[in-house]
């Protein structure tokens, strides 16, 4: 892979240096050109990864403004290449397509994708990591990553430099769109390892880029006490907080209760559905603009991000193709569909027509901001965020959260559904509010879950299981939605 700045960047540096020395002098031109060459050689040798990330990010900064036909062409070229690559080098896809008599060579247009079979997480997991990895991959140059395991099926996969580069470049693009600039401080909340191990480094955690990432970003683990986490935030004063909305809500509540002032410019929520009351509450408490983000580790991280105008979510079209299906058919604009994803950049562990288990609403409108990237109205939630009632009704976590948050006196809570459909609501109650909370919670549960048996239990603390995403609603019935 080539490294070094893009020609236009080189020209820009050359131009700037020529101006700085003496724009007419031959000697200064010679000096400036030598400096540029030395700089380029330094970048290429010392920071090849950083160069690749900056190069990918620069291309994304341009392509997001392409007209739709130009973007479609770009994506179709990438699609035919990745399908051909998967068929040629990945045993899992070769077997799958041969068994079904599918000809991957005929996948040229975006609409041709429907000719290929859908793939579930269970199927990928059963195939084993070797069968899902491209033959000839240098595993020493890869890191092993895994999904968070919230569905009960942790999926392991290899990540190479290319997918790491695109993942960071996509994050950089959305951060830039939200006003992030170098030397601003970032804070991220994240899953804690159940055994207390140090998280495995990503491929992009090395070199100068890794240094910049580590020193510009602090992490707070979900099992950190909210009061302690809020004090750390007040001390560090991050410009941007990237975190799970349920956990950020806890932090905002703690900050308010304890009178701790935390102010940041931007909050980016991810990992769980963001309801309007949480958006308002954390936005007001931290005096920040809140943007939502939708990402999945197994498809390379960032999938879609809320437009700075808040009109909808932009899909990272250059790296992904999203399909919205219901009963196997593509839904119309504005309708709910299950999200299936094809990655255009994962070559070591290709992902083609992968059932995410998430539900979203696509839009075929143009966005007010002028980006050509396709739009999502919203993410309706993970299938696993639903509770299923006795009479078969699916209640989304967003409805549950909105109703319970209205009850005065509940400090923390969690809703758990067992396999026999019974529901437990764990509540941490403010002093002297027991009878009021129990009375209101019973009524809310009746409205939400009808005849489904519900037990409301008072607890001293709502525990969060290590090694999983922070979830307020967990149902044993919907935890493996994509089998
Ligand atoms: Zn937009």
Boltz pocket constraint, residues with backbone or C-beta under 6 A from the ligand:
constraints:
  - pocket:
      binder: B
      contacts: [[A, 307], [A, 308], [A, 309], [A, 311], [A, 312], [A, 314], [A, 367], [A, 368], [A, 369], [A, 370], [A, 371]]
      max_distance: 6.0
